[in-house]
């Protein structure tokens, strides 16, 4: 198989510093967090505004990459499932998918809520949430 190089466009600044303290999903009590972009990406984020919903793609850099089967929520009462049918961070390509709302912008920094990603998590990309009224 061919390999691909992915270059982060920024990183997360969050009060969450280790996996044990992080909620499993954003809507389970995740805090506000900043997305910090490199200055070379300023033009790419210039149209993002408070109130907008976006999808943030992250590289879950502290995840295990050799996991193919997991128990959802580490619950021994649940049957094991293949990782591709779960949202587990532990997987061959640990890409995080986070639907958040922009709270504020400040130059190359965007405050979002809620975001369950850990502090210093690399940001790979940002995409708009599309519906019939926002499709571009």
N, C-alpha and C positions, 0 to 999 in steps of 0.2 A: 504494500500500500504506500501511497505517496504521503509525505508529511507536508504540513502547511505551517507557515509562520503567522502568528497573530501578535500584533503590537498594541499594547494598551494605549488608550487615549487619555487616561487619567487614573485616578484612584479615589477610594472612599475615605472620608474622615468621619469616624463614628465613635461613640462612647463604647461600643461593643469591641472587646479586645480578645475574647476567646470563645471558642465554639460552645462551651458549656453554658455560657450566659446568654447566648443568642437565641431568640425565638426561632422556631422551625420555619415559620412563614411570617411575612410582613404584618399581616392582620392579626397576629397573636401577640401584640405588644411591642413591636419593633419601634425604635426611636427615630426621630428625624436624623438625617445625616447629610453631609456635604459630598457632592461629586466635584472633584477638583480636576480640571482639564489642563493639559499643557498649553502654554500660550500659542503654540502653533495651531491649535484647534479652535481658537476664539471665534473665527468666522463661522465655523460649523455649528456653534451653539448660539449664535447671535439672535435667532428668532424664538428661542425657548423662553417662555414667560410664566410667571406665577399663575397657578390655577390649571395649567396644562398637565394632562396625564401622559407619562412616557413609560416605555419599557427600557430598563437598564440591563445590559448584558455584562456580566462580570466573569472573571476567571477566579474560581474558588481555590485559591492557591494553597490552602491548608488542608484540602481534601485528599483522601486516599484515592489513587488512580487505578488500583488493582481490584476493586470491588465490582462484582457482576450480579450478586444476589444479596438482598438485604431484607430485614424485617421492618416494615413501615413504623416509624417513630420508635425504633428499637424495642417494640412491644413483643415479648416472647409469646403472647397469646395470638398474635397475628401470623398468618402463614408467610413464609419467605416469598419474595417477588423479585423478578429481574429488575435491575436498576432502571432500565429504560421505561418501565411502567410506574416509576416513582419520581418524586422530587428530591431524592437523596442527593446531598452534595458529593458523596463518595461515588465516583464513576470514572470510566476511562478518560473522558474529556469533561472536566468539572466546570461547565459553563452555568453560571447562575442567571436566572431570568426573574426580574423583579418589576412588577407594575407599581409605579409610584406617582405621586402628584408633586409638581413643583410648588414649593412654598415661596421661595425668593431666589433672586439671582444677584450675584455680586462679581462682576468681571468674568473671570473664568471659573467661578464657583457657583454651583447650583444647589440650593437646599431642597431636599426632597423628604417626603414622608409617605408611608413608613418604609424603612429599609433595614432588613435583617442581616445585611452584609457586615463583615468584620472590618475594623479599622485597617487601612492600607490595602484592602482588596483591590486588585487591578480592575479598572473599568475598560471593557472592550469596545462597547458601542452603546448608543442611545437611539431609540426609534420612537416615533409618535404612536400613540394608541389611536387606531383608526376606527371610525364608525361612518355612517352615511354622510354626516355633516362635516367630517374632517378629512376625508380621503383626498390625497394629493397625488 
